[in-house]
Amino acid sequence: MLWRTTEIDEEDGSPLVGWKGSKQDGTPVPQGVYIWKIEAQFADGTYWSDEDGRKKVGSVTLIR
């Protein structure tokens, strides 16, 4: 895991701070394609998923 946050905007669910292309200790990562995955549990104990009941996943290309 390179980055994670538990700080979200309560109105739209987006992260308050985004990934800056570095590891958690601040060390920059190499240029390349990275995979992301979103997992969330609400205060009522239910889990967030897309319309098909799957966790959200995707990729991001980091260009330096």
Rosetta blueprint (number, residue, H / E / L):
1 M L
2 L L
3 W L
4 R L
5 T L
6 T L
7 E L
8 I E
9 D L
10 E L
11 E L
12 D L
13 G L
14 S L
15 P E
16 L L
17 V L
18 G L
19 W L
20 K L
21 G L
22 S E
23 K L
24 Q L
25 D L
26 G L
27 T L
28 P E
29 V L
30 P L
31 Q L
32 G E
33 V E
34 Y E
35 I E
36 W E
37 K E
38 I E
39 E L
40 A L
41 Q E
42 F L
43 A L
44 D L
45 G L
46 T L
47 Y E
48 W L
49 S L
50 D L
51 E L
52 D L
53 G L
54 R L
55 K L
56 K E
57 V E
58 G E
59 S E
60 V E
61 T E
62 L E
63 I L
64 R L
